[in-house]
Amino acid sequence: MSLDTVATAQANPDASQPFAELGLKPDEYARIKEILGRRPTSSELAMYSVMWSEHCSYKSSKVHLKQFGDKAVKTDALLVGIGENAGVVDVGQGYAVTFKIESHNHPSFIEPYQGAATGVGGIVRDILTMGARPIAVMDPLRFGPADAADTRRVLPGIVAGVGGYGNCLGLPNIGGEVVFDETYLGNPLVNALCVGVMKHSDIKLAKAAGAGNLVVLYGAKTGGDGIGGVSVLASETFESKGPAKRPAVQVGDPFVEKVLIECSLEIFAEDLVVGIQDLGGAGLSCATSELASGGSGGMKVQLDKVPLRDPSLSPEEILMSESQERMCAIVEPSKIARFLEICEKWDVTVTVIGEVTDGNHLEITWNGELIVDVPPRTVAHDGPVYNRPLAQPAYIDAVAKEVINVPLPTTADEIKATVLKLAATPNLADKSWVTDQYDRYVQGNSIQSQPDDSGMVRIDEKTHLGVAVATDANANWSYLNPYEGAKLALAEAARNIATAGAKPLAVTNCLNFGSPEDPGVMWQFAESVRGLADGCLEMGLPVTGGNVSFYNQTGAVAILPTPVIGVLGVIDDVRTRTPMSFDRAGLDLYLLGETENDLAGSEWAYMHDQRGGIAPTADLQREMRLIDLLVAGRTKKIFSAAHDLSQGGLAATLTEMVLRYNTGATVQLDNVGLALLSETPGRVVVAIDPARTAALTSEAASQKIALTKIGTTGGDSLVINDAKISLVELRKAHTETFPKLFG
């Protein structure tokens, strides 16, 4: 096939081009021609198609995501906000922490191991490009029914991919979720979060400034994997018969990435780069156009200099390839020799592929022929923006009228049977089968991880300064009321950090939804964004960035609206954290917060095939007072343990607490069925030494948080009213589910 150059495009203006196959609409193609004043070359078409895809351009979500800026919290803690590879916050003592969460859903359905592995690799590079050392990862996961054949196909591969890549990088996996629901059948959600740490002076940005500076590609060679990944795979609904288009999923090599991390950190330490960008979604198309538009706008690239794994790749394929473990840096000529020297030391492939110019176009040549000549901002930032139709789905009013009618236990036998049934259900069962495949302790700074409410890592070994991170989403509540669901997920993630005694500081998000072309899905999305933006404003927490994943849909069946909210908090001394559970007898157990009749969207209702009713309403003022109480409880040494109530209510919380250190408890509850199974938000169980009763009572009163004594710790059973459940029997129920399902 002859090379399609800019000159050819001008000479043959009417040549037909496969824009539709590349995911572009006719009006989008017309807009590209209008920008260029001619038809695009095939290489330009490749670049626009990947960069204007839903996954890269946020064309359906931009109009709503603006709220995160419009309602932004003014805080000195935010050092880098939305728009860069990841947000950065000040955590004190001269340290900055960067964190972000992204999705790799569709690739993980097609190729579970590589899809999940490269999801981890991509988010780690996003953190690295900010100038930070990655220190921990997390992985919120969603699957179809636990006993479904396809879940048995994808779950083991996805878990192995997350563990295999992260473990090889030497990054502890400190948290996440595994949730099952039939709407994720055929559309598993693989969200990956990474946290990195640096000094304030180390922050790096994606910009190509300074004419004459060099464009340097380093890391792995470019191959044919992942071509069209973001434009076709992540930006299209799966048909009910399975995906029609199956571009090659990216293939990762964690050992190459580990070397790339160390090489990059040494380069950063010597201040050898002006700008830096990783090659993730959209590959070189993204890196070159974003760096150029982030800087002065002019750049020349010689595409034939790109080192290839597969020499048969066409220019278009090289521009679209999403091969992993690659970075693009802007380096001053005076520093290039040292840059190359460091790459050679680490045995990292490195090539100068171009230079920054004083023009305003991105020009790419192939063996001396001009094949791309575009204003870079039109590729990277000025893509189409859709204000898509949205309408409240009919089901919203219908489910609100439904009355939750589930059996509530009253007798000792019923209480015991209920607690054992909840302990064994896949959404609440022990997840050790999953988490034991992850290294939680590598690097030696993990303070807590699964099954704690949040993950926590120490970032300074002298002062013991640390950060805590939690991710949460309750898709059942978001289904009933997307606005409240997003607020409730935010509140839960913040509460999960506070139970350990850390103070919430900043928010990231991964918004997973069905097709944006469905007005009902678009309404769910818009309401979720509005809820999260309002909630963050009220709680004084900045949104530092995130990810939107649309088209999580098989045929007409969309996933439940699943906004995964990540909250990062800071703790001045990790040695003083409040543990999740108690390890001795003689402590008093108290419930913080009031219990209402909140069975709508609960796990117990779901287990009885009921998904209706009215979701709880988030009381964020009370949540903030509860957070203050939990942080004070740590600093004033009031609590021996604290554990959040969420899915499964008090029954699940007590199960997890007594099994953690094999220490029983005796609990007395009024209205026992509702007390055990309600999922009213804003509640925490705390254990205290009886000598601290007055201190707890005083703190709770000052924060206007309801306080109820429910029992004491000790023994070898969980005793609830007249029901006695031996810890041996409870542990058997809780731990056998996953090995039985997945071998």
Buried (B, 14 or more C-beta within 10 A) or exposed (E): EEBBBBEBBEEEEEEEBEBEEBBBEEEBBEBBBEBBEBBBBBBBBBBBBBBBBBBBBBBBBBBBBEBBEEBBBEBEBBBBBBEBBBBBBBBBEEBBBBBBBBBBBBBBBBBBBBBBBBBBBBBBBBBBBBBBBBBBBBBBBBBBBBEBEBBBEBBBBBBBBBBBBBBBBEBBBBBBBBBBBEBBBBBBBBBBBBBBBBEEEBBBBBBBBBBEBBBBBBBBBBBBBBBBBBBBBBBBBBEEEEBEEEBBBBBBBBEBBBBBBBBBBBBBEEEBBBBBBBBBBBBBBBBBBBBBBBBBBBBBBBBBEBBBBBEEBBBBBBBBBBBBBBBBBBBBEEBBEEBBEBBEEBEBBBBBBBBBBEBBBBBBBBEEBBBBBBBBBBBBBBBBEBEBEBEEBEEBEEBBEBEBEBEBBEEBEBBBBBBBBBBBBBBBBBBBBBBEBBBBEBBEBBBBBBBBBBBBBBBBEEBBBBBBBBBBBBBBBBBBBBBBBBBBBBBBBBBBBBBBBBBBBBBBBBBBBBBBBBBBBBBBBBBBBBBBBBBBBBBEBBBBBBBBBBBBBBEEBBBBBBBBBBBBBBBBBBEEBBBBBBBEEEBBBBBBBEBEEBBBBBBBBBBBEBBBBBBBEBBBEBBBBBBBBBBBBBEEEBBBBBBBBBBBBBBBBBBBBBBBBEBBBBBBBEEBBBBBBBBBBBBBBBBBBEEBBEBBEEBBEEBEBEBBBBBBBBBEBBBBBEBBBBBEBBBEBBBBBBEEBBE
